[in-house]
Every structure is written in C-alpha cells, then in structure tokens.
Amino acid sequence: MDIRFPNLGWLFENVPDGFTIFGIELKLYGLIISLGFLLGYLSAYYEAKRTKQDPDLYTDYVTYMVIPAIIGARMYYVIFAFDKYKDNLWEIFNIRAGGLAIYGGIIACVITLVVFAKKRKQNMFLMSDTCAMGLLIGQILGRWGNFFNREAYGGYTDSLFAMAIPVQDAQVVNEELLSHLVYLDGIPYIQVHPTFLYESLWNLGLLIIIFFYRKHKKFHGEITAIYFLGYGIGRFWIEGLRQDQLILATISGVAIPVSQLLAAIMVVVSVVFIIYGRKKKRIQPGG
C-alpha cells in the first residue's frame, strides 16, 4: 500500500517491504542494515588511513563485531518487548520482520571493542573515535528500514512532515491514532510523526558536525563523547514521540521508556567525560 506525506504533497505508491529473486524473499529492512554496515566499515577504514592507523585493524574489528551487534540489537528488543514473543518463541529469530534496537547493537559493539582493543593492545578510545562516523552512517541508513516496515513512528500530528500510513499496514495502532483517522481516496490512514525520519536527519546533522570537528579534537574519546552527547539529546526528544516505546517500568502510573532513560544517562556521562578530558587534554600521536 501507499505511504503519503499529505502536507508536503508526497505520495509513495505501493511501497514494498521486500522483493523476491529466484524464489528467495529478501527484506528491505535487512538489506538496508547490511548496506549500513558496509558503508560504516568503509568510513572507519578510510578514517583509519587518514589518521595513520592500520586500516586492516578495523577490518578485523568489524568482522568480529557484526554478529554480536545483531544479536545484541535483537536481545535488547526482545527483552523489553517480550510480551510480543512469549506465545511464539520462534518469532524471536525472525529478524527480517524488524525488531532490532540500536541501543543493544551499540552495547554489543562497545563490549566487542573493549575486548578487541585489549587483545590487540590498541587505544580503545582512538578506535571508537575512528568508528564514530561509520556508526552514524549505519544509523542514518538503518532508520529507512523502519520506513519500509511501517514502524518506529510517533503519535498523531498534522504538522508539515506528517506521514499517513494505511491502518491495515501500520505496525502499531492505538486509540489515539484511531481517533484521528484520515481518509484518502476512501482508505483509512493513521497520520503520524515520522520519527524514523527525524532521527535519520538528526544523525545526519551530527555526522556533519563530527566530520568537520574531528581534526580539532583535544583528546582520544572526545569524538565518541560528542557522538553519545548528540545522539542522546536527539534520541531523548524523539523517543518521547514514539508509539512503540520499550518500557522499563511503570512507577505510580507513569511509564519509564528504557531508551529515553538511557539517552539521558548518555548525555550526562558524555558531558562529564568531555569536561574531564579537556582538562587533561590526553591527545596522543595518531589522532
């Protein structure tokens, strides 16, 4: 079915979530994430060359990191959305249908990097700085997998960027969205914040900032901290709009979204890390 941006006059007709080649069904969600991994790796590879590091080091790291990242992203999502899978545990393994949480992937990448850097006797913070732009590229592209899956959107809006999805195709439909149905060509649509688009554009802006600043960093780990600071601010705002929040707990009737909580923690930790690092100015050759 179609996806529309009615206030912009945009119409995307018959948007598929995949296609079939030689009898094999390929999901666009998985292909986009794979492309994000590839471009992210290339970014880290050439950034390593620019900073006179061994680029093959990053080839090895990405090789070790890919599977843990996918497992981490899936585990994070399943843990906080277990009600969706408890009656059909085999669906946990159906990642082609969506359900990868970037936080889980990042946590797995960090753990892998800590172990990898220690074994290879490398500066972990230099490596994380080198990978930061690649991670953002992967996130920018990865969010478009949500577009094709009709997921990761916000509540009702009639703003300029409002996105309309046919009710029958929407992943999340609740009373609020149903109370604001719009009818286009006789078909009922929900009209929502395209939060996947907001996050993709936010990350693009953050990527541009890091690209121009990276040559002026004061210490190893600063680019990483800027990434977590910028991403945390954007994610905290965007997560508040989403309809498919993963809830950590409900306290006195107030739901605590786990991703929003983690975003706030990232911001605070990043600010402290930047202040501490700038006082120490621990820059070393190779940055």
VMD Tcl script that draws the C-alpha trace (Angstrom):
set ca {
  {0.00 0.00 0.00}
  {0.92 3.66 -0.31}
  {2.70 5.89 2.16}
  {1.82 9.57 1.98}
  {3.11 12.86 3.30}
  {-0.12 14.79 2.67}
  {1.04 18.23 3.84}
  {4.08 18.02 1.57}
  {2.12 16.58 -1.33}
  {4.31 13.47 -1.49}
  {2.92 10.08 -2.46}
  {4.97 6.87 -2.41}
  {2.90 4.26 -4.21}
  {2.98 0.54 -3.45}
  {5.93 0.76 -1.07}
  {7.21 -2.82 -0.64}
  {8.86 -4.30 2.43}
  {10.88 -6.68 0.27}
  {11.12 -8.49 -3.03}
  {11.81 -11.95 -4.41}
  {14.78 -13.04 -6.55}
  {14.98 -16.61 -7.88}
  {12.35 -17.65 -5.36}
  {14.25 -16.15 -2.42}
  {12.44 -13.44 -0.44}
  {14.67 -10.53 0.51}
  {13.52 -7.99 3.07}
  {14.50 -4.37 2.50}
  {14.94 -3.95 6.26}
  {17.81 -6.44 6.31}
  {19.34 -5.19 3.06}
  {19.40 -1.59 4.31}
  {21.02 -2.61 7.59}
  {23.61 -4.62 5.65}
  {24.36 -1.61 3.45}
  {24.70 0.50 6.59}
  {27.24 -1.96 7.99}
  {29.23 -1.87 4.75}
  {29.32 1.92 4.44}
  {30.07 2.27 8.15}
  {33.01 -0.09 7.77}
  {34.33 1.85 4.76}
  {34.08 5.08 6.74}
  {36.15 3.61 9.61}
  {38.65 2.11 7.15}
  {39.39 5.43 5.42}
  {39.34 7.38 8.69}
  {42.00 4.96 9.97}
  {44.12 5.66 6.90}
  {43.71 9.40 7.40}
  {44.90 9.16 11.00}
  {47.81 6.87 10.02}
  {46.45 3.80 11.77}
  {46.42 0.31 10.31}
  {43.09 0.13 8.42}
  {43.19 -3.67 8.46}
  {42.73 -3.43 12.22}
  {39.22 -2.13 11.57}
  {38.53 -4.84 9.04}
  {39.28 -7.36 11.77}
  {37.20 -5.49 14.34}
  {34.15 -5.27 12.08}
  {34.46 -8.95 11.24}
  {34.29 -9.82 14.94}
  {31.66 -7.22 15.71}
  {28.90 -7.84 13.15}
  {27.31 -10.95 14.67}
  {27.44 -9.70 18.31}
  {25.91 -6.39 17.16}
  {22.95 -8.13 15.52}
  {22.48 -10.46 18.49}
  {22.72 -7.54 20.93}
  {20.23 -5.44 18.99}
  {17.77 -8.31 18.86}
  {18.22 -9.33 22.50}
  {17.64 -5.78 23.71}
  {14.41 -5.52 21.72}
  {13.10 -8.93 22.74}
  {13.86 -8.40 26.45}
  {11.80 -5.21 26.60}
  {9.06 -6.40 24.24}
  {8.82 -10.00 25.43}
  {5.01 -9.99 25.55}
  {5.13 -9.86 21.77}
  {7.05 -13.14 21.60}
  {6.09 -15.14 24.69}
  {3.37 -17.10 22.86}
  {5.56 -17.86 19.85}
  {9.22 -18.05 20.84}
  {10.35 -18.97 17.34}
  {9.44 -15.43 16.24}
  {12.41 -14.22 18.28}
  {14.63 -15.46 15.47}
  {12.61 -13.76 12.70}
  {14.66 -10.56 12.50}
  {13.62 -9.99 8.89}
  {10.28 -8.73 10.21}
  {12.03 -5.98 12.20}
  {12.73 -5.59 15.87}
  {16.37 -4.57 16.20}
  {17.11 -1.97 18.87}
  {20.12 0.23 18.13}
  {21.00 0.52 21.83}
  {21.51 -3.22 22.07}
  {23.70 -3.15 18.98}
  {25.80 -0.29 20.36}
  {26.26 -2.04 23.72}
  {27.44 -5.19 21.91}
  {29.80 -3.12 19.72}
  {31.32 -1.44 22.78}
  {31.83 -4.75 24.61}
  {33.43 -6.23 21.50}
  {35.67 -3.18 21.13}
  {36.84 -3.34 24.75}
  {37.87 -6.98 24.34}
  {39.33 -6.46 20.87}
  {41.38 -3.38 21.81}
  {42.76 -5.10 24.91}
  {43.82 -8.20 22.98}
  {45.38 -6.17 20.17}
  {46.95 -3.69 22.64}
  {45.23 -0.72 20.99}
  {43.85 2.55 22.34}
  {40.14 1.82 22.70}
  {39.16 5.50 22.63}
  {41.14 6.17 19.46}
  {39.41 3.23 17.84}
  {35.96 4.37 18.98}
  {36.64 7.87 17.61}
  {37.61 6.31 14.30}
  {34.38 4.31 14.19}
  {32.01 7.10 15.27}
  {31.19 8.44 11.81}
  {30.70 4.91 10.49}
  {28.24 4.18 13.29}
  {26.26 7.29 12.41}
  {26.19 6.36 8.73}
  {24.80 2.96 9.68}
  {22.13 4.58 11.87}
  {21.15 7.12 9.21}
  {20.56 4.37 6.67}
  {19.16 1.84 9.13}
  {16.23 4.06 10.05}
  {14.96 3.82 6.48}
  {14.39 0.14 7.09}
  {11.69 1.33 9.50}
  {10.09 3.29 6.66}
  {9.68 0.18 4.52}
  {8.43 -1.81 7.52}
  {5.92 0.94 8.50}
  {7.27 1.09 12.06}
  {9.09 3.37 14.53}
  {6.67 6.26 14.12}
  {5.16 8.69 16.60}
  {1.71 9.83 17.62}
  {-0.85 11.79 15.65}
  {0.27 15.03 14.05}
  {-0.91 17.40 11.34}
  {2.49 19.08 11.06}
  {4.32 19.71 7.80}
  {6.08 16.32 7.92}
  {3.02 14.29 8.92}
  {3.14 10.78 7.43}
  {0.00 8.82 6.55}
  {0.00 5.01 6.62}
  {-2.99 2.79 5.78}
  {-4.40 1.37 9.01}
  {-4.12 -2.19 7.70}
  {-0.35 -1.76 7.12}
  {0.55 0.02 10.35}
  {2.63 -1.88 12.92}
  {1.23 -0.01 15.94}
  {-2.35 1.28 16.15}
  {-3.91 2.61 19.35}
  {-6.96 4.59 20.43}
  {-5.24 7.94 19.96}
  {-4.33 7.18 16.36}
  {-7.74 5.68 15.58}
  {-9.44 8.80 16.93}
  {-7.62 10.91 14.32}
  {-8.10 8.76 11.22}
  {-7.84 10.50 7.87}
  {-9.45 9.16 4.71}
  {-7.53 9.45 1.47}
  {-9.17 8.04 -1.65}
  {-11.65 6.33 0.64}
  {-8.94 4.43 2.55}
  {-8.45 4.98 6.33}
  {-4.97 6.17 7.27}
  {-3.27 6.96 10.54}
  {-1.34 10.24 10.37}
  {1.81 10.25 12.48}
  {5.18 11.79 13.28}
  {7.77 10.06 11.03}
  {10.19 9.66 13.92}
  {12.45 7.41 11.86}
  {12.92 10.38 9.52}
  {13.54 12.80 12.39}
  {16.25 10.53 13.79}
  {17.85 9.96 10.40}
  {18.06 13.73 9.76}
  {19.26 14.42 13.31}
  {22.05 11.89 12.91}
  {22.97 13.40 9.55}
  {23.42 16.77 11.25}
  {25.53 15.13 13.97}
  {27.63 13.38 11.32}
  {28.36 16.72 9.63}
  {29.41 18.28 12.94}
  {31.76 15.39 13.74}
  {33.18 15.36 10.21}
  {34.31 18.97 10.46}
  {35.37 18.80 14.12}
  {37.30 15.53 14.13}
  {40.59 17.15 13.05}
  {40.42 19.50 16.03}
  {39.67 17.02 18.82}
  {41.52 17.60 22.07}
  {41.81 14.02 23.34}
  {41.08 10.46 22.31}
  {37.50 9.65 23.14}
  {36.22 13.19 22.55}
  {34.60 12.33 19.20}
  {32.98 9.31 20.84}
  {31.65 11.51 23.64}
  {30.32 14.07 21.15}
  {28.54 11.25 19.35}
  {26.89 9.97 22.55}
  {26.03 13.52 23.64}
  {24.45 14.48 20.32}
  {22.71 11.17 19.79}
  {21.46 11.13 23.39}
  {19.87 14.58 23.07}
  {18.15 13.69 19.82}
  {17.02 10.27 20.97}
  {15.57 11.64 24.22}
  {13.37 14.05 22.25}
  {12.41 11.60 19.51}
  {11.71 8.72 21.88}
  {9.10 10.87 23.62}
  {7.13 10.98 20.35}
  {7.20 7.28 19.51}
  {4.25 4.93 19.83}
  {6.30 1.75 20.15}
  {8.40 2.65 23.17}
  {10.10 -0.16 25.06}
  {9.05 0.33 28.68}
  {11.47 -0.37 31.54}
  {8.94 0.05 34.34}
  {5.78 1.85 35.35}
  {6.04 3.95 38.52}
  {2.87 5.48 40.02}
  {1.15 5.05 36.69}
  {3.96 6.73 34.76}
  {5.71 4.58 32.14}
  {9.50 4.89 32.01}
  {10.78 4.29 28.45}
  {14.11 2.49 28.69}
  {15.55 4.19 25.60}
  {14.71 7.65 26.92}
  {16.31 6.84 30.27}
  {19.46 5.57 28.58}
  {19.57 8.67 26.38}
  {19.52 10.91 29.46}
  {22.31 8.88 31.07}
  {24.39 9.11 27.87}
  {24.07 12.89 27.83}
  {25.16 13.30 31.45}
  {28.08 10.86 31.18}
  {29.25 12.41 27.90}
  {29.26 15.94 29.31}
  {31.30 14.81 32.35}
  {33.70 12.88 30.10}
  {34.25 15.86 27.78}
  {34.88 18.25 30.68}
  {37.32 15.82 32.29}
  {39.07 15.04 29.03}
  {39.51 18.69 28.06}
  {41.10 19.43 31.42}
  {43.53 16.55 30.95}
  {43.99 17.04 27.17}
  {45.18 13.48 26.76}
  {45.78 13.72 22.99}
  {48.40 11.37 21.57}
  {50.00 10.91 18.18}
  {47.80 9.28 15.57}
  {44.63 11.36 16.15}
}
mol new
graphics top color blue
foreach p $ca { graphics top sphere $p radius 0.5 }
foreach p [lrange $ca 0 end-1] q [lrange $ca 1 end] { graphics top cylinder $p $q radius 0.2 }
display resetview
